[in-house]
Amino acid sequence: MKIFTNVQKTQKEQSKGDIVLVHGSWGSSEMWMTYIKQLAEKGWNVYAPDLRGHGKSDGQIAGTTMDDYVEDIHTSVTDHDLENPVVIGHSMGGLVALMYARDHNPAAVVAIDPSPTVEVQGSAEKSYPDEYTAVDAGMPTDPQAVMQAFPDISQDMLMKLKNMLGPESGAARTQRKRGISVTKEELSMPTLFVGGELGESVDFGIGIQTATEMADYYEKDVIEIAGASHPGILVGENAPAAVKKIDEWLTRNLN
């Protein structure tokens, strides 16, 4: 299976290392446009794969599991001959990043507004259709309600965001609800949890509350991004602040 990866290498004479970005539900590597550009400017080589069935990658959505997504990240890392990269994920991708860290021990892992592990969330039996959309999960459809939910995202970007979002795997979401385990011992590498102040402004949103609960349980660092909604932490006006704080944390913890 071909996994498409958006690659942006730094123009600096010496790179800080490699970063792999893992997008969340309904998205693709397009969600990382600000991070790709600014992390490369800060000296990183950036690799942003489209998970199977998303963006330009092969595969189908229906039936895809979280373990399949971890395999996709490993495929991208292997295809580009990366050694010990930093892995950063958002929302569902934050949990994929933690699972990848559990299995492959990268240099560091950063989970932004992450779906929680079973150790923090607990387990629930709930099933979802083979494919579901952001609207099915609670995304408002009224333009005024959308602007109120995401005050950190410009109207122009909200229109682009609408076109970026596709279907997501119900099997993967069912698996998350039942609970995915990542033990404390399996996160031995430097680990950062990042949460948006307004991350829970929609039903499916995740923000600083969950990020803090995760950081407390795993005894890891946590950073809040003021004014950031769940998608806005990637595509909103506060995304550059998030990139800056993540880069600073990586510089402190990898040197």
N, C-alpha and C positions, 0 to 999 in steps of 0.2 A: 504494500500500500504506500502510495506517495504522500508524504506529509510536506506541504508547502511551508517554507519558512522565510519570513521577511527579514533580511539581513542588512544591518547598517554598521559598518566598521568605523572606528574612530579615525580621525585624520591626525591625531596627535602622534608624535614620533614614538612614544612608548605607551602602550595601552595599560589600563589598570587590571584588565582581565576580561572574561566573557560573562555576559548576562543572558539568561533565557527567560523570556516573558510568557506567562501562561494566562490566556484570556479566560473569562468566565462564561456563564450560560448565555446562549443566544448570540454570542459575539464572534469575533475573529481577531486577527492581529491588527486590524484597523483601529481597534479600541486603544491601542498603545501608541498612537501616532506622536503624542507629546513626549512620552517616555523614550521612545526610540530615538527621536531627534536629540533630546536634551541629554540623555545618558551617553550617547555617542560624542556629543560636544564636551562632556565631562571626562572623556577618556576611556569609555567602555566600548567593547565590541558587543553589539546587541543582536540577539536572535529571537524572533517572535513567531513561533509556529502557529498555523491554523490547526486546531484539533480536527480529527477525522470528521467528515461531514460538514465542516464549517469553512467559510472562506473559500480558498482555492485548493484545499486538500481533498483527496479521494475519500471514499467511504460513505456510510449512511449514518443518519442520526438514530433511527429507531433501533433499540436493542443495545446501543453502545453503553458501556459501563465506565465507571470511574477508573477501573484498572486499565481499560483500553486507552483512556486519556493519558495515564501515566506511561503506558507503552509508547504513545505518540511522542511524548517529550523525550523519552529515551531514544527513539528513532531519530529525532531531530538532532539531539546531542551527538549521537553516533555518526549520522550522515555528515556532520560538519567537523568531526574529529575534535570535539571539545573535551578538554581535560579539566575536571573539577570546576565547573562553572558555578556562578551564583544563579539561583532560581528564584524568580519573583512571580507570584500569582495573585490574581484578583478574584474575590468571591468564590465561585465553584473552583476556579483556577488556583485560588489560594490553598484549598484543600488538596488539589492535585499536586501542587508544589510540595506540600508537607508529606504527601504519600511518596512522591519521588525522592524527597530527602531521606525518608525512612528506608527506602530500598537501595539508594545509590550514593548516599553520603556526599552531597555537593559541598563546595567551599562555604556556602552560607545559603539561608533560605529566608525570604521575606514574604509574609502573607498579608495582603491588603484586603480589609473587610472580608475575612475568610469565612467560608462555610465551616462550622465547627466540627471537631472530631467527636467520636462517641464518648470519649473521656470527659468532655465538657458539656455536650448536648444531651447525652443519654440516647435511648433508642425508642423509635416509634414505628408502628406498622401502618404505613400509608402508601397506597399505590397511585400511580399517575399514568395517563395515556402514553402510548408509544412515543408520541411527539407532543410538545406543548409550547406555547408562545409566552412572551413576556406579559402580554395582556391576560392570558390565562392565569398567570401567577400574581396579577394584581396591578400591572402597569396601568395608570389612568389613560383614558382615551380623549377626554376633554382637554383641549389645548390650554385652557386657563388652569386646570388642575395639574397638568404636567409642569407648567411654569412655577406653580406654587410648590410642587414637590421637589423640583430641582432648580432652586433659585441661583445656583452657582454655574448653570449652563446657559449659554447664550441661545437666543431663538434660532439662529443659523445652525448652531451645533446640534440643537434638539432635532431639527429637521434631518440633519445628516445621521444622527443616532437612530432615528426611526428606520432609515434605510439600511443601517448596519446590522440590525437585529433580525435573526432568523429563528427557526425552530430549535428546540433542545430535546435531549433524550430523557424520556420519562424513566427509563431503567436506571440511569445515572442518578436522578433525583430520588427515586425510591431507595437506592442503595445508600445515599447520604442520610435519608431519614431513618433508616434502620440502624445506621451508625457505622462509621469507618474508624478503625483504631490506629492511632499513632501514639506510642508510649513515650514517656519522658526520656527514657534511655535511648530511644531511636532518634531523638533530636539533639544529638551531642554537638552538632556544628553551631556556629553563631546563628541565632534565629531572632527575627524581628517581626512583631505584629504591628500593623498600621491600621488605624480606624478613622473613618470620617465622622465629624461631629454630627452631621445630618444624615448619616447612613441609613437610618431607619425611617426615613420620610415616606417610604412606600412599604407595602406589605411584605415584599420579598427582600427588602433591603437589609443589609448587614452593616454595622458601623462600629463606633468606638466601644460600645458596651460589650459586644462579643469579642472584639480584639483584646480588650482588657481582661475578660474572663479567660481567654486562651493564654495570654501572657502570664496571668497569675498562676494558672494551673501548671504551665510548663516552666515557670520561673525564668521567663525570657523578657526581653525589652519590648516596650510598647510606645508608640508615638501617635498622637492625635493630630489630624489635619483639620484645623478650624474652618468652619463654613462649608466643608465638603460633603456632598451627597454621595450615595452609593455609586452611581455612574460618574458623577462629577469629579470624584477623586482621580479618575483617569482622563476625562475629556472636558472638565470644567475649568473655571478660572483659578482654582486652587491646585490644579495638577502640578504646575511648576514648583510650588512649595513642597509638595510631596516628593517629587524627584530630588530636590535639593536635600531634604532631610534624609532620604534613603541613601543617597550618595555619601553624605557626611557620615552616616552610621556605618556604611560599608568600609569607608576609608579608615575609620577608627578601629574597626573590628577585624579587618583582614591584613593589617600591617603590623 
